[in-house]
Amino acid sequence: MSSSDDAVLARRARIARWVAIGKRIGYAALLVAIIAFVIGAIASFPPWTVALATAGLVVTCIALPPAVVFGYGVRAAEREDRERRQDLRP
């Protein structure tokens, strides 16, 4: 394994960490939005529930899509590396 491979693996690991953080934030914000909506539906939608549900959805829309896309990219790169290693074995 060369030093350039190490740099690529380190960068991939760093991106994977950011992906995990982005997914946690995105899914947590979605959960907050859902809970706020349910509470709002039960309580005739007080303004704070509408604001909280909207904010949760906005955060979800900002955080989750890039995390999911980059997550697919990291997994595809890891899968390609595994396939290449298998092709190189005798």
N, C-alpha and C positions, 0 to 999 in steps of 0.2 A: 504494500500500500504506500503510495507516495504522499508527500506533504500536501499536494493539491487535493488529493482525496480526503485527507484529514480536514482541510479547510472547508470542503464541500459538506462533509458530514457534520462539522461543527455548525455551519450555517443552517443546514437542514434541521438540526436539533434546536437551534435558536428559534427558527420559524415554527417548529412544532410546539414549542413552549408558548409562543404568542398565539398560536391557533387554539391551544387549550384554554388560555385566558379569555380569548375572544368568544369562544363557545360558551364558557361559564357565564360571562357577562351577558351574552345574547339570550341564552336560555333562562337565566335568572330574571332578566328584564321582561321576557315574555310571560313568565310565571307571575310576576308582579302585575302585569297588564291584565292577565286573565283573572287574578284574584280581585283586582280593583273593579273590573267589569262585573263580576258576580256580585260583589258587595253593592255596587251601584245599581244593579238590576233589582236587588232585594230592597234597597233603600230609596228607590225612585230617583236615582242618579243625582246625588248631590254633586256640586261642581268639583270638589276635590277628587272624587272617584273618576270623573271624566278626565280631569287633568292628569291624574296618575296613570290611568289606562293609556292615554295618548302618549305620555312621556315614555312609558314602558315600550309601547310599539315603536316609537321613534328610535329609541336606543337599540331595540332588537333589529330594526331595519339597517342601522348603521354598523352594528358589531357583528351580527351573525353571518351575512352573506360572504364577506371577505374571509372570515374564519373557515367557513365550510369549503370555499373554493381552494384556499391555500392548503387546507387539510387534505383534500383530494390530491393536490399536487405533491405533497410530501409522501402520501401513501403510494402514489404512482411511481415516484422516484425510488422509493424503497423496494417496491415490487420489481422494478426494472433492474436494480442492483442485484437482487436475489437471483433473477433469471440469468443475468450475465455471469454471476459466480457459478451457477449450475452448468452453464454452457462451457465454461473454462475447465471444469473438472474432467478428468479422464474417465 
